Amino acid sequence: MATYASASDSSVPPAEGQEKRPVRVYHLALKGTEPGERELPRTETKQFSLVGVTWTGAARKLEGTAQVRTRSLETGAWSPWRDLEVDLSPPDEPEAGMRGASAPMWVGPSDGIEVQVVHEDGSTGALPKGLDVSMVDPGVVTEAETRMSPPQPAAFAVQPGLAPASYTSASAETGVLPQPPVTTRAEWGADESRSPDPSDYNTDVKSVFVHHTAGADYDCSESPAIVRGIYAYHTDPAPQGNGWNDLGYHFLVDKCGQIFEGRKGGIDKPVLGAHTYGFNRESTGISVLGNYVSGSASDAALESVARLAAWKLSLHGVTDPAGTVELTAGATQKNYFGTSFTAGQKYVFNRISGHRDGFNSECPGNSLYAQLPTVRSWAAGPVQDLKVTSLTGATAKGTTYYTKGAVTVRWSSSTPASLITRYEILVDGAVVATTSGAGSAKAVSLAAGDHTVAVRAVHQSGKAVETAPTTVVADTTLPTLTTPKLALRIGTVSTTAVPVTLSWKATDDKALLNTKLLSPATATFSAAATLSNRTAKPGAAATWSMRAQDYAGNYRDASAAYTPVILQETSAVKTGTWTTRSSTSYLGGTSYSSGSKGASLSWTFTGRSASWVVSRASTSGQVYVYVDGVKVSTVDLKSSSTLYRQAIWTKTWSTSAKHTVKIVVVGTTGRPTITTDGLVYIK
């Protein structure tokens, strides 16, 4: 049956700050009205932010699932029903009057609550006898909270002289790892009058049990208040409260990674906790604030748990937080997985285990439990997933990189920086540069020649891992590049574009990257390329500039100026009969046509390349081509389609010189006519 309580009117904390307010715990007991039914009467109470239920008998299990829903103090809206985890571990030796208790849940400032117990069949029957609702107002007790800002974790000054004389921490030779920042009890506002008893101590800390608690819907600025609320809930006196002598956990970690000192007695001492029933005598308890049945814990929280666990275990000589250990059971029971433990017997556990490994509890939730392997690997090392991501200032060819000498090595890993002592840059196996664990890039200079470059990551445990070596060639030699040459080629000619072939040769002593045309147009060619078909504007000188570049970034430029010139048919020396034809399809609008055998045209020019431009059709005939008085070719102009301004014959020389090109009509039977459109040459 659902039961209800409401709170008296309370003002919402002002936006610009809030007055100090002491921690309060309110109890509402369920009073019987008739057999089989119990209800919580409508009662006035103050505001609260954390709730839990307790019942008679510290070791007694609550039959069913306790659920609560609360009313927001700010909006008045009711939350959905939420499960309370009812398998909170009792202390190993419960004192008289201690009560069974659920794990506490952070609900935020609230002024109303409803409670019900749901059985396995889904029914909500009568509430059990002795069930009380605890509502905690964590108050406002620190200066940071009055300013409405979250606390900044500070390094904790170890409390001296609290451990028994028989206890000694690990010697310096074992290599105690760095302590992460811890917010002290004083800094989060612990009321030490709630825990007047002196601390009890174990002889050793062999393992860490990870827990969750208090609900996931919170802001990190509320974390000190959440810790105070849990502290008040655990220590609230019997017969209504839990009656514990202190917080059950040694440390608490929020989703932003802030670490809070839990149970008093010295964070570097083996204080006896109350977190994992039957295994408190050889362990430390770390609770992550939040509920992780489904949602995963943040990387910041996992990082802090890993740092904290590694440091705490190192104090007691444990060098491998990812290893296993034998623990002696302090009680006869079964864990969450059904494994039976017998008091006094030894059982193997992971050094970093979940609460459910030692007790019949869902804690720390399926999601956080699945993340414990990550916590172990981060805590133990080596650095995970280390890889070089890039080499700035170098260009790759296959698996080899080329540079002029200065490169910036960039890398990444999945291990948090706080767990990494340093990164080292290795050149040919020797350390040439280092960075902190927060580093991700480093510039290095390489002497000319072939080298190997790698990154080594050193975990705080001392374990080191290296990336595979990368071959890097430092090269300062420029490529070679011949002067670019321009030659005419077959194709269609116009008064604005002449078909040409650009040719060159580039080489490099190491590895040529590419060759580029810089002007009069731009283009990039492969290292193997030696020519490119282009067009050139006739009648205008143009500088053809090229650049050969190697993989290291060295380059060499070369250039030459060329001018394509169109010689019209009217500029030729002619013999025989030629007829002038006019059409916009011809160069300059005119051409010569002749079917007279032996008729000729000749052009004399000074240049290094020439092409004869004609019209072609199905009735076109043949011509002889003479160069400098020597017959070099017979050209047939017949074409299935009519084509104009065709450079059909070309000739290129190695150097520029004076030449004469002469064409002679063959007088082909049935199709003697040829139509010539001029000559193009390059000077």
ABEGO torsion letter per residue (X at the ends): XBBBBBBBBBBBBBAAEBBBBBBBBBBBBBBBABBGBBBBBBBBBBBBABBBBBBBEAABBBBEBBBBBBBBAAAGBBBBBBBBBAABBBBABBBBGBBBBBBBBBAEBBABBBBBBBBAAGBBBBBBBGBBBBBBBAEBABAAAAAGBBBBBBBBBBBBGABBAABBBBBAAAGBBBBBBBBBAAAAGBBAAABABBBBBBABBABBBBBBBGEABBBAAAAAAAAAAAAAAAABBOAABAGBABBABABBBBAAGBBBBBBBGEAABBBBBBABBGAAAABBBBBBBEBAAABBBBAAAAAAAAAAAAAAAAAAGBABAABBBBBBBABBBBBAAGBBBBBGBBBBBBABBBAAAABBBAOAEAAAAAAAAAAAAAAAOBBBGBBBABBBGBBBBEABBBBAGBBBBBBBBABBAAABABBBBBBGGBBABBBBAABABBBBBBBBEBBBBBBBBBBAAGBBBBBBBBBBBBBABBBBBBBBBBBBBBEBBBAABBBBBBBBBBBBAABBABBBBAOABBBBBBAABABBBBBBBBGBBBBBBBBBBBAAGBBBBBBBBBBBBBBBAAABBBBEBBBBBBBAABBGGBBBBBABBGBBBBBBBBBABBBBBBBBBAABBBBBBBBGGBBABBBBABBABBBBGBBABBBBBABBBBBBBBBBBAGBBGBABBBBAEBBBBX
